[in-house]
Structure formats: C-alpha cells, structure tokens
C-alpha cells in the first residue's frame, strides 16, 4: 500500500509500505475512505518533536472493514467505521469511567500511521464505531473529523463545563478550536468568544456558533475577555494550542470558580503555583477520550445536525500529502483532507 512517512523535519514522503495484516485476534483491517493531516502532526514536521528514523504518519481514519481477527465479535467486514487516535478495549475500569485515551491496554494509532490506503486497528471491538449504513460521500469528511478534532474539541468543551447560561472563550483557531466552538454551541452556551486573527477562520467560527471574535493575544487578549465579561472573565475557557502563552492566556481569561478545558498537546508548559492557587480556576484536560463521544457524534452527523467536515478547507489526493503538510504549516489551510 501507499503511505506517508516522515524522514526528517519538513521531509514527508508518500512511499510503498507493507500492507497491514492481522497481528492479534482482536485486530481489524480497514480500507480507508479518507484520512487527513492533524495539527499535532506539525510538531514533528517542524522539528519541535524528534523524529526517530523514518516514521509512518497519521492517526485519523474512517473506512470500510476488510478483515477482522478471530476474537472480534461486533465489528464486521463491510461496515463503515470510525475510530480514534488511541485504540482502547472500552471495557477496563478507566474506559468505563470515560477515559478511553488512558485505557490500560491503549495503543497509539500514530505509531501505526493512518495516512495510508489501509490500516490495522487494534482492539477493534472497543475502538471502532460503525455507522448505521454506508454513508453518502458528502458525510465522509464529517465522520473523519469525528475521529479526532471534533471529539477533541468536544472534550475541551465538556472539560470546561460549557453549557446553558455560560460564556465560553476558545483559545486557538485551528480545527480543534473551531470545533470546540461548535461543541460549545451544541451544549447550549449562551455566549462564545473565538480568539482568532485569521478572517477565514473567524468566518467559520461564526458559522459554528461564535458570538464574538477577539483578535488580541496574550495579556491584551486577556484584557479584552475581561472587558467583554464585566471584568470577571469567562465561565469556561477551552485551550486548543498547547503553548505556554496559550495556556496562560486561557487560565487568566477564566473567572474565579470557572473551568479551563485544555486539549492542545502541551509543549514546554509550566504553571505558576502561587498564581494557580489564588485563581480558583479548575483545570481539566489531556488527550481527548474521543471514544466516549463517538456514538453521540456519529448520530449527530448521520442525522445532519452538525457539519464538522467544514474544517477541511483543502482536499488533496494522498500522493500530494507533502503539500497538505506545507499548506497547514504555512497556515494556508485549516485542515487538509487526503483521499487515498
């Protein structure tokens, strides 16, 4: 099969890789209908995360099941399925508590590499969620978004306790931040402030339900949020970047007693203990347990109640994966979808 491989910072190539095979009896093999480039893929692409030799890339995936292992009971060949970036058994105590991304048997899909034509999915019964039937082509981008960025934005909104009567601020205007806006709106937030300097992203944020746009960043951004909230700060703030600046901007934009949901992959983030102590701000986040939300998200997409696939503003064939990375790195695209 063909698949994307990162050789060094800035050097991603489409190469011939071995076709996946059933390794464990709980595995499934899927033929991908679509895959994509994630904002978190840009950390190693930019050299911020070390690349250990040629590495297969990608962790988002949807497609048709081709083969299942002997122990797979609920997932069947021919089904259209969505999974998340961590395979999980969905039965351990941690999974049952709703944190499948910390499953005691979890396996990272990023090491398998799903920017490819085929993918092996471990723990198929616990990881994959099937649609009611084969979906029409126009829904495939939205189901692909559910594999990571929609589920991650949703977790950010839930962790921040977005809901009726709440003012929500979103730090970060990538796909996760934009879909956190959509999630906050669906959860009933009264006011949603999207922090963005980029006009196309601002427009999509407004389409997804934002009521206000704030272009300022850092201390100026915090001051603007306070100005919009009678000096108090937002009830709920979603951090969707993962830098020191974005985290502190999120925390300082939150009112005492408010909640920060942080879902940006943290890089060199350090929290000041004394400031945190006196802030009375709740922090909750981490790798999103996308599997917790997938059944609900699949239902919402299937019934066309939400359209998260709009975050894909660049569509390319798989053999142009390198251009997908460049476009996202240069902020010419919010998110690049790849057709195998």
Secondary structure by P-SEA (a helix, b strand, c coil): cbbbbbccccccccccccccccccccbbbbcccccccccccccccccccccccbbbbbcccccccccccccccccccccccccccccccccccccccccccccccccccccccccccbbbbcccccccccccccccccaaaaaaaaccaaaaaaaaaaaacccccbbbbbccccaaaaaaaaaaaaacccbbbbbcccaaaaaaaaaacccccccccaaaaaaaaaaacccccccbbbbccccaaaaaaaaaaccccbbbbbccccccccccaaaaaacccccccccccccccaaaaaaaaaaccccccccccccccccaaaaaaaaaaaccccbbbbcc
